[in-house]
Amino acid sequence: MIFMNAFIIGGLICVIGQLLLDVVKLTPAHLMSLFVVIGSILDGFGLYDKLINFAGAGATVPITSFGHSLLHGAMAEAKDHGLIGISMGMFSLTSTGISAAILFSFLASLIFKPKG
C-alpha cells in the first residue's frame, strides 16, 4: 500500500504543478519557487512530516521536499546555535543534493553539447 500512496501523492503534486503551468501560466522558475515555499510552510506547521510518513517517496522526491529540508535543518540548528544556526542548518541538510546537482550537470556538459 505504501507504493500506491507514494504514487498517488507524488502524482498529485505533479498534476498540481502541471495545472499551474498550463492554466495559471506560471513559469517553471515561479512554480519551483512556489513549491519550495509551500514545502517550507507545510513543514513549519508540522504537516510535511505527516505527509512523508503517509506517502514515503511520493513526498520526499518532489521539489516541495527541498523546502521542507531547508526549514527543517534551519530550525534544528537554530535551537542549538541561535541565529547563525539558521544558515548552517539549511546547508547541512541540503548540501549533498546541491553538490550532486552541480557535479552531474558538469559531467553531463562534458558528455553532451550544451547549448549556450
C-alpha positions in Angstrom: 0.0 0.0 0.0 3.0 2.4 0.6 3.8 2.2 -3.1 0.2 3.2 -4.0 0.3 6.1 -1.5 3.6 7.3 -2.9 2.3 7.1 -6.5 -0.9 9.0 -5.7 0.7 11.8 -3.6 3.7 12.2 -6.0 1.3 12.2 -8.9 -1.0 14.8 -7.3 2.0 17.1 -6.7 2.9 16.8 -10.3 -0.7 17.3 -11.5 -1.0 20.4 -9.4 2.3 21.7 -10.9 1.2 20.9 -14.4 -2.1 22.7 -13.9 -0.3 25.7 -12.5 1.9 25.8 -15.6 -0.9 25.3 -18.1 -3.9 27.2 -16.6 -2.3 29.9 -14.5 0.7 30.3 -16.9 3.4 30.3 -14.3 6.9 30.0 -15.5 8.9 26.9 -14.3 11.0 29.1 -12.1 8.0 30.6 -10.4 6.5 27.2 -10.0 9.7 25.8 -8.4 9.9 28.7 -6.0 6.3 28.3 -5.1 6.6 24.6 -4.4 9.7 25.2 -2.2 7.8 27.8 -0.2 4.8 25.5 0.1 7.1 22.7 1.4 8.6 25.1 3.9 5.1 26.3 5.1 3.8 22.8 5.5 6.9 21.9 7.5 6.5 25.0 9.6 3.1 23.8 10.6 4.3 20.2 11.2 2.3 18.8 8.3 5.1 17.8 5.9 6.5 15.1 8.2 3.0 13.6 8.4 2.8 13.6 4.6 6.2 11.9 4.4 5.0 9.2 6.9 2.0 8.6 4.8 3.4 8.8 1.3 7.1 8.0 1.6 9.0 8.7 -1.6 5.9 10.4 -3.1 6.5 13.2 -0.7 10.3 13.2 -0.5 11.2 13.2 -4.2 9.3 16.3 -5.4 10.8 19.8 -5.0 8.4 20.5 -2.1 10.7 18.3 0.0 13.6 20.7 -0.7 11.7 23.4 1.1 10.9 21.0 3.9 14.6 20.1 4.2 15.7 23.8 4.2 13.3 24.7 7.0 13.8 21.5 9.0 17.6 21.9 9.1 17.4 25.6 9.8 15.0 25.2 12.8 17.0 22.3 14.2 20.3 24.2 14.2 18.6 27.5 15.3 17.8 25.7 18.6 21.4 24.8 19.1 23.3 27.7 17.7 20.9 30.6 17.6 20.7 33.0 14.6 23.9 31.7 12.9 22.5 28.2 13.1 19.7 29.0 10.7 22.1 29.2 7.7 24.3 26.4 9.0 21.2 24.1 9.2 19.9 24.9 5.8 23.1 23.9 4.1 23.9 20.9 6.2 20.8 19.0 5.2 20.7 20.1 1.5 24.4 20.3 0.6 24.5 16.8 -0.7 21.7 17.3 -3.1 23.0 20.6 -4.3 26.5 19.2 -4.7 25.2 16.2 -6.7 23.2 18.5 -9.0 26.3 20.6 -9.7 28.5 17.6 -10.3 26.1 15.7 -12.5 25.3 18.9 -14.5 29.1 19.4 -15.1 29.5 15.8 -16.1 26.6 16.0 -18.5 28.0 19.1 -20.1 31.3 17.2 -20.7 29.5 14.3 -22.4 26.8 16.3 -24.4 27.0 19.5 -26.3 25.4 22.2 -24.1 23.6 25.0 -26.0 24.6 28.3 -24.6 
